[in-house]
Amino acid sequence: MDPIVFTLTLEIQQGKLDAYKQAVNRSVAFLKENGPQLMVGIFIDEENMRARSLQVHRDSESILASWKIADSYMRDVMQYITTTRVDIFGQPSEEVMEGMRRLSGPGTVLEVIPRLAGFQRF
């Protein structure tokens, strides 16, 4: 099965930058020790109060497992941001898509781009 990559584009609430950074660092530390992700990266544009989250998973089950174990960490981070865009590269299950739609909320652009070709060396 091909891996699934997704990126989130996030707007950070005014006055919440430091709290957001602390919540993200706690979440990433937890996922590094416990999460099934193959890769996690958070990138931040402080000047424009925007962040991007990148995750690489083996499959849909990996995404679902991550959500299950990291729910409290995700909620902690989500209180400081609004998700404006979700890009999913690969072919996630319908259960993952339902979760992504909930994560996205109204007005969020959600795009799924199926894989055409490629390889990985994990």
JODA-V918151 format. One record per pair of residues at least 24 apart in sequence whose ideal C-beta (glycine too) atoms are under 7 Angstrom apart, sorted by sequence separation. I is the first residue (numbers start at 1). J is the second residue. D is the distance in Angstrom with one decimal. If there is no record, write none. Layout:
i = {I/I}
j = {J/J}
d = {D/D}
This chain:
i = {84/85/86/87/88/89/91/37/83/88/90/36/87/89/17/36/37/63/36/51/35/64/17/60/64/67/60/63/35/3/14/34/35/60/60/12/11/12/11/12/31/10/30/9/10/9/10/27/30/8/7/8/7/27/7/26/27/6/27/26/27/5/3/4/23/24/3/23/3/4/4/23/1/4/20/19/20/16/13/12/13/12/11/10/11/10/10/11/10/8/9/9/8/6/7/6/6/6/4/5/38/4/5/4/3/2/4/2/3}
j = {108/109/110/111/112/113/115/62/108/113/115/62/113/115/46/65/66/92/66/81/66/95/49/92/96/99/93/96/69/38/49/69/70/95/96/49/49/50/50/51/70/50/70/50/51/52/53/70/73/52/52/53/53/73/54/73/74/55/76/76/77/56/56/57/76/77/57/77/58/59/60/80/59/63/80/80/81/80/80/80/81/81/81/81/82/82/83/84/84/83/84/85/86/86/87/87/88/89/88/89/122/89/90/90/90/90/92/115/120}
d = {6.0/4.5/4.8/5.2/4.7/5.2/6.9/6.9/5.3/7.0/5.5/4.3/6.8/6.8/6.4/4.9/6.0/6.8/5.7/6.9/5.2/6.3/6.8/5.1/6.5/6.2/3.8/5.1/6.9/6.7/6.8/5.9/6.3/6.9/4.7/4.4/6.3/6.8/6.0/6.0/6.0/6.7/6.2/6.9/4.5/5.8/6.7/6.6/5.4/6.8/5.9/4.3/6.6/4.0/5.1/6.3/6.9/5.7/6.9/6.9/5.4/5.1/5.7/4.9/4.5/5.7/6.2/4.5/5.8/6.6/6.6/6.3/4.9/6.5/4.0/5.6/6.4/4.2/5.5/6.2/6.7/5.5/6.3/4.3/4.7/6.9/5.7/5.6/6.8/5.6/5.0/3.8/5.6/6.6/4.8/6.5/4.6/6.9/6.7/4.2/6.1/7.0/6.2/3.6/6.4/5.7/5.4/5.2/6.0}
